Amino acid sequence: MKLLIAGKNSYIGKNIGEFVRNQEPDSEICAISVRDDGWKQMDLSRFDAVVFAAAIVHRKDITDAELYHQVNACLPYEFAMQAKAQGVKRFLFLSTAAVYGVGKGLPEGNIISSETPLEPDDPYGQSKLEGERLLSQLADDSFLVSVVRPMNVYGKDCPGNYIPMFKKITRLLPLLPKAFLNARQGMIHVEHLSRLCYLALKADKGGVYHAQDDNPVSSYEIMYSLARGMGKKKASLPCHTAAKLFAWLGLVVKLFGGVAYTQELADCPLGQYVTEDTRKLLEEV
């Protein structure tokens, strides 16, 4: 496979490239930056597929909705138009679960199903959904467009503050708070995500895929697994009743709340992409 990854510094993009290379040692992987217009001078015709991994994600320092729109919607659309015009067969767009606008819930976790409407509630989710809709206009039998909507991505050296936040809390707490066990968070290990993207790049059709490990986990399970990985034996502190009194607090929702895809939505018709249990993988992060 001759694969072009748009987003040279993308953590996910790098992992997809490594996965493809491991599956196909003779593959040609090229990663480029799209921060300037240099890509417009490229001849894309030699590539079989493009993975568009460049994006502005949740950034507190960026509140300009138009900037999100330009980078997360217009840029991939313009790139895809050039790729299609030059004969590239496949285009994979890394989107997000934020296109649903469904946040964490308590005391039960929120669930995203095939019936959940696409109603993003922030510039990131809105711009990604706009990107999906623009790309869908280009899709046909000669240009296969795949959209992947991952849940929270984790893995070795993964940027972001989701797992690092839990690791910090796990180190500091003498006891692990055991509460809201039914508020489960959907997550996807970067290797599982890379395998799903590889399946999509090899498929003879496009589609929308919802990336999530099997069996979403509660915050307690996340901390318990991280503690095991750090070699720290920590007892649990059951606090179900007390915790419910504070379920309305934003900080409590952030720590204990959950949102996940249904297993039906996360299942991929292209093949199995989850190979290991989330709890085991968290021990290795």
C-alpha positions in Angstrom: 0.0 0.0 0.0 1.2 3.5 -0.8 -0.3 5.6 2.0 -0.2 9.4 2.6 -0.9 10.6 6.1 -2.0 14.3 6.3 -0.9 15.4 9.7 2.8 14.8 10.2 2.8 15.1 13.9 -0.5 13.3 14.6 -0.2 10.7 17.3 -2.9 8.6 15.7 -1.5 9.2 12.2 1.9 7.9 13.2 0.4 4.8 14.8 -1.7 4.1 11.7 1.4 4.3 9.6 3.4 2.0 11.9 0.5 -0.5 11.9 0.2 -0.5 8.1 4.0 -1.0 7.8 3.9 -3.9 10.2 1.1 -5.6 8.2 2.7 -4.8 4.8 6.5 -4.5 5.2 6.8 -3.4 1.5 4.3 -0.5 2.0 5.2 3.1 1.3 4.2 5.5 4.1 4.5 9.2 3.7 3.5 11.8 6.3 3.2 15.5 5.5 2.3 18.7 7.3 -0.7 20.6 6.0 -0.1 23.7 8.0 0.7 25.7 4.9 -0.3 25.3 1.2 2.7 23.2 0.2 0.5 20.1 -0.3 -1.3 21.9 -3.1 1.8 21.4 -5.3 2.0 17.7 -4.6 1.3 15.0 -7.1 -1.0 12.6 -5.1 -1.6 10.2 -7.9 1.1 7.8 -6.7 -0.8 7.1 -3.5 -3.5 4.4 -3.0 -5.0 6.1 0.0 -5.0 9.1 2.2 -5.5 9.3 6.0 -6.5 12.8 7.0 -5.4 13.0 10.7 -4.7 16.8 11.0 -7.1 18.7 13.2 -7.6 21.3 15.9 -9.0 19.3 18.8 -10.5 20.6 22.1 -8.3 23.7 22.8 -9.2 26.1 25.6 -7.0 28.7 24.0 -8.9 28.6 20.7 -12.5 29.7 20.8 -12.9 30.9 17.2 -15.5 28.6 15.6 -14.4 29.8 12.1 -10.9 28.6 12.7 -12.2 25.1 13.7 -14.3 25.2 10.6 -11.4 26.0 8.3 -9.0 23.4 9.7 -11.4 20.6 10.5 -13.9 20.9 7.6 -12.7 23.0 4.7 -9.1 21.8 4.7 -9.9 18.0 4.5 -12.5 18.8 1.9 -10.0 20.7 -0.3 -7.4 18.0 0.2 -9.9 15.3 -0.7 -10.9 17.2 -3.8 -7.3 17.2 -5.0 -6.8 13.6 -4.1 -9.9 12.5 -6.0 -9.0 14.6 -9.1 -5.6 13.0 -9.1 -6.9 9.4 -9.0 -6.5 8.5 -5.3 -8.9 5.6 -4.6 -9.5 5.8 -0.8 -9.8 8.7 1.7 -10.1 8.1 5.5 -11.2 10.9 7.7 -10.5 10.8 11.5 -13.6 12.3 13.1 -14.8 12.1 16.7 -17.6 10.9 19.0 -18.1 14.7 19.7 -20.3 14.9 16.6 -23.1 13.6 18.8 -22.7 16.2 21.4 -23.3 13.7 24.2 -21.2 14.2 27.3 -20.6 12.2 30.4 -23.5 11.2 32.5 -24.3 10.3 36.2 -25.4 8.3 38.0 -25.6 6.1 34.9 -23.4 6.7 31.9 -24.8 8.2 28.7 -25.2 5.9 25.7 -24.8 6.7 22.1 -26.7 4.4 19.7 -27.7 4.4 16.1 -30.7 6.4 17.1 -28.7 9.2 18.7 -29.0 12.4 16.7 -25.9 14.3 15.4 -26.1 17.4 17.6 -22.6 18.6 18.4 -22.4 21.2 21.1 -19.0 22.7 20.6 -16.9 24.1 17.7 -14.7 20.9 17.6 -17.7 18.5 17.2 -19.5 20.9 14.9 -16.5 21.4 12.6 -15.8 17.6 12.4 -19.5 17.0 11.5 -19.2 19.7 8.8 -16.1 17.9 7.5 -17.9 14.6 7.3 -20.8 16.1 5.4 -18.6 17.9 2.9 -16.6 14.7 2.3 -19.7 12.7 1.7 -20.4 14.8 -1.3 -17.2 13.5 -2.9 -17.8 9.8 -2.2 -18.6 7.5 -5.1 -17.5 4.2 -6.6 -14.2 5.7 -7.7 -13.5 7.6 -4.5 -14.2 5.6 -1.3 -14.6 7.8 1.8 -14.4 6.3 5.3 -15.1 8.2 8.4 -13.9 6.9 11.8 -15.4 8.3 15.0 -13.2 7.2 17.9 -14.1 7.3 21.6 -11.3 8.5 24.0 -8.0 7.3 22.5 -5.3 6.0 24.9 -2.0 4.2 24.6 1.7 4.5 25.2 2.8 8.2 25.0 -0.7 9.3 24.0 -1.0 13.1 24.3 -3.9 14.7 26.1 -4.8 14.7 29.8 -7.5 12.0 30.1 -5.4 9.0 31.3 -2.6 11.2 32.8 -5.3 12.8 35.0 -6.4 9.4 36.2 -2.8 8.3 36.8 -2.1 11.4 38.9 -5.2 10.9 41.0 -4.4 7.2 41.4 -0.9 8.0 42.7 -2.2 10.6 45.2 -5.2 8.7 46.7 -4.5 6.3 49.5 -7.8 4.5 48.7 -9.6 4.1 45.4 -13.1 5.5 45.5 -15.5 2.8 44.4 -18.7 4.5 43.1 -20.8 4.9 40.0 -19.8 1.5 38.6 -22.6 1.7 36.0 -21.3 5.0 34.5 -19.0 3.5 32.0 -16.6 5.3 29.6 -16.0 4.2 26.1 -12.3 4.1 25.1 -10.2 2.9 22.2 -6.6 1.7 22.4 -4.5 3.3 19.6 -3.5 -0.1 18.2 -7.2 -1.2 18.0 -8.0 2.1 16.3 -5.1 1.6 13.9 -6.4 -1.9 13.0 -9.9 -0.6 12.3 -8.4 2.1 10.1 -6.4 -0.5 8.2 -9.5 -2.6 7.7 -11.3 0.4 6.3 -8.3 1.3 4.0 -8.4 -2.3 2.6 -12.2 -2.5 2.1 -13.9 -2.2 -1.2 -16.4 0.3 0.2 -16.5 3.4 2.3 -18.5 3.9 5.5 -18.8 5.3 9.0 -17.2 3.4 11.8 -17.4 3.9 15.6 -14.2 2.9 17.3 -14.4 1.6 20.8 -12.9 -1.2 22.8 -15.2 -3.9 24.0 -16.8 -3.5 27.5 -16.5 0.2 28.5 -15.0 0.7 31.9 -16.0 2.7 35.0 -13.6 5.3 36.5 -12.9 2.9 39.4 -11.8 0.2 36.9 -9.6 2.7 35.2 -7.8 3.7 38.4 -7.6 0.1 39.6 -6.0 -1.0 36.4 -3.6 1.9 36.4 -2.6 1.2 40.0 -1.8 -2.4 39.1 0.3 -1.2 36.2 2.2 1.1 38.6 2.8 -1.8 41.0 0.7 -0.1 43.7 -1.6 -2.2 45.8 -4.5 0.0 46.8 -7.6 -0.9 48.8 -11.0 0.3 47.6 -13.3 2.7 49.4 -17.0 1.9 48.7 -18.8 5.2 48.6 -21.8 4.7 46.4 -24.3 6.4 48.6 -22.2 9.4 49.6 -21.1 9.9 46.0 -24.7 10.1 44.8 -25.2 13.3 46.9 -22.6 15.0 44.8 -23.5 13.6 41.3 -24.6 17.1 40.2 -21.1 18.6 40.6 -19.2 19.2 37.4 -16.0 17.9 38.9 -17.7 14.7 40.0 -19.2 14.2 36.6 -15.8 14.7 35.0 -14.2 12.2 37.2 -16.8 9.5 37.5 -19.2 10.1 34.6 -19.2 8.1 31.4 -20.4 8.0 27.8 -20.1 5.1 25.4 -21.3 3.6 22.2 -23.6 0.6 22.3 -21.7 -2.6 21.3 -23.9 -2.8 18.2 -22.7 0.6 17.0 -19.1 -0.2 17.9 -19.1 -3.5 16.0 -17.3 -3.3 12.7 -18.7 -5.2 9.6 -15.2 -5.3 8.2 -13.8 -7.5 10.9 -12.7 -7.7 14.5 -10.4 -4.9 15.5 -10.3 -5.3 19.3 -7.9 -8.0 20.4 -7.2 -7.3 24.1 -9.1 -6.2 27.2 -9.1 -2.5 28.1 -8.2 -3.3 31.7 -5.0 -5.2 30.7 -4.0 -2.5 28.2 -4.4 0.2 30.9 -1.9 -1.6 33.1 0.7 -1.1 30.3 0.0 2.7 29.7 
